[in-house]
Amino acid sequence: MLGWLSIVLAILIAAFYFLTGENSAVSHLGGIERWLFVGSAAIMALYAILLTAGSGSKLSTSLKHLLIWAGIVLVLIAGYSYRGEFTELGNRMMSELTPPGDGIAVASPKGEIAVRLRKRPNGHFVANGEVNGARVTMLVDTGASTVVLRPADADRAGIDVSGLSYTTPVNTANGTTFAAPIRIRSITIGGIVIDDIQGLVAKPGNLNESLLGMSFLRRLRSYEFSGDFLTLRG
């Protein structure tokens, strides 16, 4: 049975060096994580020593149990070490299941707030956000210099559309039209909040969807288009 014990210890030692190699995540463990790892190894080693006091079938059964527990501990350590990769995989799966326009918070370095939006089937990106606290869906448009609201969305956001003056010229695919300049108190997309934003209200009938333009986008730390996703970082 000592032969079996030697094999078990050899497997544990090999697994330890495999998981704590120069480029592995476990090699960078510190503080409580390293003590947990050392404590688990010490418990298994003590258990293995105590097993030598047994004999016969009991020892064989105990060794099998030791192998099972050793495997469980190693799997838990590996899972903890690569938790970042598993988190990113989970975020991507959530993004795939989330309707287009609904922002999903994703991990981002340096404590940034990052929100991921999925593309519509027609190839456009939309953001389901809040304008002055009111729910508004906006088409993401990097070609629009400002946020442009439909009159209905502006009214929902608490803007008095009856007193607006449509004096700002706006170039569109159908020619030049005019819109009313406004200041938007706040726009919220996911966990990102931008205050005091320049905007316009389009004339009735001139806009099918409100536009999330550059007066919002350039206030972000960054935004990135990647395949079917748009990531906003605030």
C-alpha positions as a Markdown table, in Angstrom:
| # | Residue | x | y | z |
|---|---|---|---|---|
| 1 | Met | 0.0 | 0.0 | 0.0 |
| 2 | Leu | 3.0 | 2.3 | 0.5 |
| 3 | Gly | 3.4 | 2.0 | -3.3 |
| 4 | Trp | 0.0 | 3.4 | -3.8 |
| 5 | Leu | 0.7 | 6.2 | -1.3 |
| 6 | Ser | 3.9 | 7.1 | -3.2 |
| 7 | Ile | 1.9 | 7.3 | -6.5 |
| 8 | Val | -0.7 | 9.6 | -4.9 |
| 9 | Leu | 2.0 | 11.9 | -3.5 |
| 10 | Ala | 3.8 | 11.9 | -6.9 |
| 11 | Ile | 0.6 | 12.9 | -8.7 |
| 12 | Leu | 0.0 | 15.7 | -6.2 |
| 13 | Ile | 3.5 | 17.0 | -6.5 |
| 14 | Ala | 3.3 | 16.9 | -10.3 |
| 15 | Ala | 0.0 | 18.7 | -10.3 |
| 16 | Phe | 1.4 | 21.3 | -7.9 |
| 17 | Tyr | 4.3 | 22.1 | -10.2 |
| 18 | Phe | 2.0 | 22.1 | -13.2 |
| 19 | Leu | -0.4 | 24.6 | -11.6 |
| 20 | Thr | 2.3 | 26.8 | -10.1 |
| 21 | Gly | 4.6 | 27.1 | -13.1 |
| 22 | Glu | 6.2 | 30.4 | -14.1 |
| 23 | Asn | 3.3 | 31.5 | -16.3 |
| 24 | Ser | 0.4 | 30.1 | -14.4 |
| 25 | Ala | -2.2 | 32.1 | -12.5 |
| 26 | Val | -1.7 | 30.0 | -9.3 |
| 27 | Ser | 1.9 | 31.1 | -9.1 |
| 28 | His | 0.7 | 34.6 | -8.5 |
| 29 | Leu | -1.6 | 33.8 | -5.6 |
| 30 | Gly | -0.9 | 35.8 | -2.5 |
| 31 | Gly | -2.4 | 36.4 | 1.0 |
| 32 | Ile | -5.3 | 34.3 | 1.9 |
| 33 | Glu | -5.4 | 32.4 | -1.4 |
| 34 | Arg | -1.8 | 31.1 | -0.9 |
| 35 | Trp | -2.6 | 30.1 | 2.7 |
| 36 | Leu | -5.7 | 28.3 | 1.6 |
| 37 | Phe | -3.7 | 26.4 | -1.0 |
| 38 | Val | -0.9 | 25.5 | 1.5 |
| 39 | Gly | -3.5 | 24.5 | 4.1 |
| 40 | Ser | -5.3 | 22.2 | 1.7 |
| 41 | Ala | -2.1 | 20.5 | 0.8 |
| 42 | Ala | -1.1 | 20.1 | 4.4 |
| 43 | Ile | -4.5 | 18.5 | 5.3 |
| 44 | Met | -4.1 | 16.0 | 2.4 |
| 45 | Ala | -0.6 | 15.2 | 3.5 |
| 46 | Leu | -1.6 | 14.6 | 7.1 |
| 47 | Tyr | -4.5 | 12.5 | 5.9 |
| 48 | Ala | -2.1 | 10.4 | 3.8 |
| 49 | Ile | 0.3 | 9.9 | 6.8 |
| 50 | Leu | -2.6 | 8.8 | 9.0 |
| 51 | Leu | -3.6 | 6.3 | 6.3 |
| 52 | Thr | -0.3 | 4.4 | 6.8 |
| 53 | Ala | -1.6 | 3.2 | 10.2 |
| 54 | Gly | -4.4 | 1.3 | 8.4 |
| 55 | Ser | -4.2 | -1.9 | 6.6 |
| 56 | Gly | -5.9 | -4.2 | 4.1 |
| 57 | Ser | -9.1 | -3.1 | 2.3 |
| 58 | Lys | -9.6 | -0.1 | 4.6 |
| 59 | Leu | -6.4 | 1.4 | 3.4 |
| 60 | Ser | -7.2 | 0.7 | -0.2 |
| 61 | Thr | -10.6 | 2.4 | 0.2 |
| 62 | Ser | -9.2 | 5.3 | 2.0 |
| 63 | Leu | -6.6 | 5.8 | -0.7 |
| 64 | Lys | -9.3 | 5.9 | -3.3 |
| 65 | His | -11.1 | 8.6 | -1.2 |
| 66 | Leu | -7.9 | 10.5 | -1.0 |
| 67 | Leu | -7.5 | 10.5 | -4.8 |
| 68 | Ile | -11.1 | 11.8 | -5.2 |
| 69 | Trp | -10.6 | 14.6 | -2.6 |
| 70 | Ala | -7.3 | 15.5 | -4.1 |
| 71 | Gly | -8.9 | 15.8 | -7.5 |
| 72 | Ile | -11.7 | 18.0 | -6.1 |
| 73 | Val | -9.2 | 20.3 | -4.4 |
| 74 | Leu | -7.1 | 20.7 | -7.6 |
| 75 | Val | -10.2 | 21.4 | -9.7 |
| 76 | Leu | -11.3 | 24.1 | -7.2 |
| 77 | Ile | -7.9 | 25.7 | -7.2 |
| 78 | Ala | -7.7 | 25.7 | -11.0 |
| 79 | Gly | -11.2 | 27.2 | -11.2 |
| 80 | Tyr | -10.4 | 29.9 | -8.7 |
| 81 | Ser | -7.1 | 30.7 | -10.5 |
| 82 | Tyr | -8.9 | 31.1 | -13.9 |
| 83 | Arg | -12.0 | 32.9 | -12.5 |
| 84 | Gly | -11.3 | 35.9 | -14.7 |
| 85 | Glu | -11.6 | 33.8 | -17.9 |
| 86 | Phe | -14.8 | 32.1 | -16.6 |
| 87 | Thr | -16.3 | 35.5 | -15.7 |
| 88 | Glu | -15.6 | 36.7 | -19.2 |
| 89 | Leu | -17.2 | 33.6 | -20.7 |
| 90 | Gly | -20.2 | 34.1 | -18.5 |
| 91 | Asn | -20.5 | 37.7 | -19.6 |
| 92 | Arg | -20.4 | 36.7 | -23.2 |
| 93 | Met | -23.1 | 34.1 | -22.8 |
| 94 | Met | -25.3 | 36.7 | -21.0 |
| 95 | Ser | -24.7 | 39.1 | -23.8 |
| 96 | Glu | -25.9 | 36.5 | -26.4 |
| 97 | Leu | -29.1 | 35.9 | -24.4 |
| 98 | Thr | -29.8 | 39.6 | -23.8 |
| 99 | Pro | -32.1 | 41.4 | -26.3 |
| 100 | Pro | -30.4 | 44.0 | -28.5 |
| 101 | Gly | -30.2 | 47.4 | -26.7 |
| 102 | Asp | -30.2 | 46.1 | -23.2 |
| 103 | Gly | -26.8 | 46.8 | -21.6 |
| 104 | Ile | -24.8 | 44.1 | -19.8 |
| 105 | Ala | -22.1 | 45.2 | -17.3 |
| 106 | Val | -18.8 | 43.6 | -18.2 |
| 107 | Ala | -15.4 | 43.4 | -16.4 |
| 108 | Ser | -13.2 | 46.3 | -17.1 |
| 109 | Pro | -9.7 | 47.3 | -15.9 |
| 110 | Lys | -8.9 | 50.2 | -13.6 |
| 111 | Gly | -12.4 | 50.3 | -12.1 |
| 112 | Glu | -14.1 | 51.6 | -15.2 |
| 113 | Ile | -17.8 | 51.0 | -15.8 |
| 114 | Ala | -18.2 | 49.0 | -19.0 |
| 115 | Val | -21.5 | 48.2 | -20.7 |
| 116 | Arg | -21.9 | 45.9 | -23.7 |
| 117 | Leu | -24.7 | 46.2 | -26.3 |
| 118 | Arg | -25.6 | 43.6 | -28.9 |
| 119 | Lys | -26.3 | 44.4 | -32.5 |
| 120 | Arg | -29.8 | 44.2 | -33.9 |
| 121 | Pro | -30.5 | 41.7 | -36.7 |
| 122 | Asn | -30.6 | 44.6 | -39.2 |
| 123 | Gly | -27.0 | 45.5 | -38.3 |
| 124 | His | -27.6 | 48.6 | -36.2 |
| 125 | Phe | -26.8 | 49.2 | -32.5 |
| 126 | Val | -29.4 | 50.6 | -30.2 |
| 127 | Ala | -29.3 | 51.5 | -26.5 |
| 128 | Asn | -32.2 | 51.1 | -24.2 |
| 129 | Gly | -31.4 | 53.9 | -21.7 |
| 130 | Glu | -32.9 | 56.7 | -19.7 |
| 131 | Val | -33.1 | 60.4 | -20.7 |
| 132 | Asn | -33.8 | 62.5 | -17.6 |
| 133 | Gly | -34.9 | 59.4 | -15.9 |
| 134 | Ala | -37.4 | 58.4 | -18.6 |
| 135 | Arg | -37.0 | 55.1 | -20.6 |
| 136 | Val | -35.9 | 55.9 | -24.2 |
| 137 | Thr | -34.5 | 53.7 | -27.0 |
| 138 | Met | -31.8 | 55.4 | -29.0 |
| 139 | Leu | -30.1 | 54.4 | -32.2 |
| 140 | Val | -26.3 | 54.7 | -31.8 |
| 141 | Asp | -25.1 | 57.0 | -34.5 |
| 142 | Thr | -21.5 | 58.1 | -34.7 |
| 143 | Gly | -22.4 | 60.3 | -37.6 |
| 144 | Ala | -24.7 | 62.5 | -35.5 |
| 145 | Ser | -22.8 | 65.3 | -33.8 |
| 146 | Thr | -25.4 | 65.5 | -31.0 |
| 147 | Val | -28.0 | 63.4 | -29.3 |
| 148 | Val | -31.3 | 63.9 | -31.2 |
| 149 | Leu | -34.6 | 63.1 | -29.7 |
| 150 | Arg | -38.0 | 62.5 | -31.2 |
| 151 | Pro | -40.6 | 64.9 | -29.9 |
| 152 | Ala | -42.4 | 62.0 | -28.2 |
| 153 | Asp | -39.2 | 60.9 | -26.4 |
| 154 | Ala | -38.4 | 64.5 | -25.4 |
| 155 | Asp | -41.9 | 64.9 | -24.0 |
| 156 | Arg | -41.5 | 61.7 | -22.0 |
| 157 | Ala | -38.2 | 63.0 | -20.7 |
| 158 | Gly | -39.9 | 66.1 | -19.3 |
| 159 | Ile | -39.0 | 68.6 | -22.0 |
| 160 | Asp | -41.6 | 71.1 | -22.9 |
| 161 | Val | -41.8 | 70.5 | -26.7 |
| 162 | Ser | -44.6 | 73.1 | -27.2 |
| 163 | Gly | -42.1 | 76.0 | -26.5 |
| 164 | Leu | -39.2 | 74.8 | -28.6 |
| 165 | Ser | -37.7 | 76.9 | -31.4 |
| 166 | Tyr | -36.6 | 74.8 | -34.4 |
| 167 | Thr | -33.7 | 77.0 | -35.5 |
| 168 | Thr | -30.7 | 74.6 | -35.8 |
| 169 | Pro | -30.1 | 73.3 | -39.4 |
| 170 | Val | -29.5 | 69.6 | -39.6 |
| 171 | Asn | -28.2 | 67.8 | -42.7 |
| 172 | Thr | -29.9 | 64.5 | -43.4 |
| 173 | Ala | -30.1 | 62.0 | -46.3 |
| 174 | Asn | -33.2 | 63.8 | -47.4 |
| 175 | Gly | -31.7 | 67.2 | -47.3 |
| 176 | Thr | -31.6 | 70.0 | -44.7 |
| 177 | Thr | -34.1 | 70.2 | -41.9 |
| 178 | Phe | -34.3 | 72.1 | -38.6 |
| 179 | Ala | -34.2 | 71.0 | -35.0 |
| 180 | Ala | -34.6 | 72.6 | -31.6 |
| 181 | Pro | -31.5 | 72.9 | -29.4 |
| 182 | Ile | -31.8 | 71.7 | -25.8 |
| 183 | Arg | -29.7 | 70.7 | -22.8 |
| 184 | Ile | -30.3 | 67.2 | -21.5 |
| 185 | Arg | -30.0 | 66.8 | -17.7 |
| 186 | Ser | -28.7 | 63.2 | -17.8 |
| 187 | Ile | -28.5 | 60.1 | -20.0 |
| 188 | Thr | -28.0 | 56.7 | -18.4 |
| 189 | Ile | -26.9 | 53.6 | -20.3 |
| 190 | Gly | -26.5 | 50.6 | -18.0 |
| 191 | Gly | -24.4 | 51.8 | -15.2 |
| 192 | Ile | -23.0 | 54.7 | -17.2 |
| 193 | Val | -24.4 | 58.2 | -16.4 |
| 194 | Ile | -23.4 | 61.4 | -18.3 |
| 195 | Asp | -24.8 | 64.7 | -17.1 |
| 196 | Asp | -25.5 | 68.0 | -18.9 |
| 197 | Ile | -25.5 | 67.0 | -22.5 |
| 198 | Gln | -26.0 | 69.1 | -25.6 |
| 199 | Gly | -29.0 | 67.8 | -27.7 |
| 200 | Leu | -31.6 | 68.5 | -30.3 |
| 201 | Val | -35.3 | 67.7 | -30.7 |
| 202 | Ala | -36.3 | 66.8 | -34.2 |
| 203 | Lys | -39.4 | 68.3 | -35.8 |
| 204 | Pro | -42.4 | 66.0 | -35.6 |
| 205 | Gly | -42.3 | 63.3 | -38.3 |
| 206 | Asn | -38.6 | 63.8 | -39.2 |
| 207 | Leu | -37.1 | 61.0 | -37.1 |
| 208 | Asn | -38.1 | 57.4 | -36.7 |
| 209 | Glu | -35.8 | 56.8 | -33.7 |
| 210 | Ser | -34.0 | 59.0 | -31.3 |
| 211 | Leu | -30.2 | 59.1 | -31.9 |
| 212 | Leu | -27.4 | 58.6 | -29.4 |
| 213 | Gly | -24.9 | 60.9 | -31.1 |
| 214 | Met | -21.4 | 62.2 | -30.4 |
| 215 | Ser | -22.3 | 64.7 | -27.7 |
| 216 | Phe | -22.8 | 61.6 | -25.5 |
| 217 | Leu | -20.2 | 59.2 | -27.0 |
| 218 | Arg | -17.3 | 61.6 | -26.8 |
| 219 | Arg | -17.9 | 62.1 | -23.1 |
| 220 | Leu | -17.1 | 58.4 | -22.5 |
| 221 | Arg | -13.7 | 57.1 | -21.8 |
| 222 | Ser | -13.9 | 55.0 | -24.9 |
| 223 | Tyr | -16.3 | 53.0 | -27.1 |
| 224 | Glu | -15.5 | 50.0 | -29.2 |
| 225 | Phe | -17.2 | 48.1 | -32.0 |
| 226 | Ser | -16.3 | 44.4 | -32.1 |
| 227 | Gly | -18.3 | 42.1 | -34.3 |
| 228 | Asp | -21.8 | 41.9 | -33.0 |
| 229 | Phe | -21.1 | 44.0 | -29.9 |
| 230 | Leu | -20.5 | 47.6 | -28.9 |
| 231 | Thr | -18.7 | 48.2 | -25.6 |
| 232 | Leu | -19.1 | 51.6 | -23.9 |
| 233 | Arg | -16.7 | 52.5 | -21.1 |
| 234 | Gly | -17.5 | 55.3 | -18.7 |
